[in-house]
Amino acid sequence: MDWLEWHSSYEDEESPLSRRLASVQRAIRERLDADPDAKLQAVSACAGQGRDLIEVLATHPARGRVTARLVELDHRNAGLARAAATVNGLTGVEVVEADAGRTDAYAGAVPADLVLFCGVFGNITDADVETTVKALPQFCAPGATVVWTRTREQPDLCPAVRDWFTTAGFEEVSYDAPDDVLWSVGVHRLTADPQQLEPGRQLFSFVRHPDVQST
């Protein structure tokens, strides 16, 4: 998979990938709007070109009170994300080239108020999805919001993912799953106590190549 080319579907505003991006961005805006005065920390796993968060912060009133770490392994996409943050004057956004599946990539950037796991769960094993969801309280500040995506292609793992979030101490805020596409966007809020980040742990590794519908 050419991860740079993968992003080309964003150029079509009606593509499933663009529609999923719009759903994720709505969730981000709602989280930022919920705390109109607070300083917020965000982290994004497998951030790609960072379009979900950067495009929101570019025009949102919260832009000056949000700090963020975007973790992306592909140096080309990381470079584009870094350039986009610079062009939009987002001095609080850092892009780290690292394996997003390792907890060490988030040291110093968590606990976060907004945690993005978009384009991840459709590309790792079911066991790694469960492991990652149950570890997410380690990424979270009290009451943090997690936004995640996953395909609903059969066998549909999304019901299990939603149950795993409940088991991990989250409540569901919203779940967007349009009938005419296979993607879904979930938003969960941490209601349990946050946990300390466990260093040196490998939560997941990518195992298959995505297409527009499958992440």
N, C-alpha and C positions, 0 to 999 in steps of 0.2 A: 504494500500500500504506500503510495506517495501521499504523505500527510499534508503537504502543501496543496496538491491538486484536489484533495478531498474537500477543501474549503470552497472550491469553485461553485458549488451548488448554491452558496449564499448569494451569488450574483443574480439568480432568479428569485424574485420576491415571492413567487407563488410556489416555490419548491417546498417539499416537506421539511427540509432542513431549515429553510428560512422561516417557515411557520413555527417550527419548534423553537428557534431562536427568539421569535417574538414572544412566545409563551414564557420562556425563561426570563426574558427582559421584563415582562410584566411582573413576574414574581419578585425580581430584584427591586423594581421601583416601589412595589408595595412594602417591601421590608424597609427601604430607605425612608419612605413617607411615614412609616409607623413611629419613627423616632426623629422628629424634625430638628432637634437641637443636639442630639448626642453625637459624640465621636464614635465611629464604628470601624471595626477591623474585619476584613474579608480575606478569605483564601479560596483559590480556585485550583482544583486538581485537573491535570490533563487539559490545561487552559487553551491549547491551540493558539489562535491569534488573539484571544481575549476579547472577542467581539461582544460577548454577552455583557460583561461588566464594563468594559471600557466605553462602549457605545452609550450605555446608560449614564455613566458618570460624566461623559463629555458635555451633557446638557442639563444634568440634574443639579438642583440647588445643594445637594449633599456633597458635591464633588470636593469641596475643601475640607470636609471633616471625615472623609473615608480614607483609610490606609489599607492597602491590599497587597497580597503576594500571589502572583500567578505562577504556577509550577508547570513547566512544559519541557519535554525532552528534545523535541525536534528543534534544532537551532534556527532553522529558517522561520518557522512559525513564532518561535520565541522572539526573534529579531523584529518581525512585523508587529507583534504585540508591544514590544518595547518602543518601537517607533510611533505606534498609534498613541500610546500613553504620553510620549514626549510632545507630539504634535498638538494634542489636546490639553497640554499643560497639567497633566495629572501627576504631579510630583510625588504624591503619596502611593503610587502604584509601582511595585517592583516586579520584575519578571525574572524568575530563577530557572535556569536550565538544569533540570534534575529529574530523576525517576519519581513520578508522583505517587507510585505505589509504596515508597519508603517513608516512614514517619519522619526520618531525619530532615526531609525536604521542607517540613513545616515548622521546625524548631525556631522559636523566636517570633513566629507569626500567629501562633495560637496561644491562648484560646481566642476564637473569632466569633463575631456576632452574625456573620453571614458566611456559609460554607457552600461552595458550588462543586457538585460532582455530576457534571453534565458530559455526556459522551463517554462515560466510563463503564457503567454497569452492563451495557450490551456487548462489551468486548473482553470480559473477564469470565472466569468460570463461576458457576452458581455458588460454589463453596466460597470463592473469594468475595463475591457480592455480600454474602451473609457475614463473613468475617469483617469486611469493611464497614457495613452498616452498624454492626455491633461495636465497632471501634470509634465511631463518629463522636460519641460524647467526649473523646479525648481532644477533638478539634474545637470544641464548642465552649463559648462563654455561657453563663446562665441565660436561659431563654433564647438561645441562638436559633437561627433559621437555617435549615439545610434545603437546598434546591437540587434535585437529581432528575436524571432522564433514564429511560429504558424502553426498548422496543417491546411491543405486545405480540410479536410473532410467536407462533406456537412452537413449543410449549410456553405459554405466557407465565413468566416468572413474577410479574408485577404484584399479584396478590400476596405472594410470599414476601416480596420486598417490603410491602406495606406492613405486613405482620412483623417482620424483623425490626422495622423502625419502632413499632409499638413496644416490642420486647426490650429494645435498647433504651426506652425511656422518652420517646418522642410522641407528640400528638400530631395528627394530620391536619394541616391548614387547608390544603387544596390538592386536587388531583385532576389534571387536564389530560383527557384521552379522547380526542375527536374520533368520530366513527370512520372518517374517510382516510385516515392515515394510521400507521402502526406505532408511532411514537407516543410516549406519555411523559408528562412533567409532573413530578411530585414535589410538594412543599411540606416540610415537617418542622415543628418547633420542639426544642428540647424542654421537657418538663422535669426530668430527673436531674440529679446533681451532675455537673461536669466531672470529667476524670482527667488525671494527669497524662500527658502525652508519653507514650512508651517509646523510648529511643531505639533505633536500630532494628525496627520491625518491618518486614515486608508484608504489606497487606494484600497486594494484588499484583499481577502481571498481565499484560495484554496477551490474548491467546488467539484472536481471530480478527480478520479485517472487517471494518465496518463498511456499510453503504449508507445512503441517505436515510433509509428507514430503520437501520438496525442498531442505533445507539440510543 
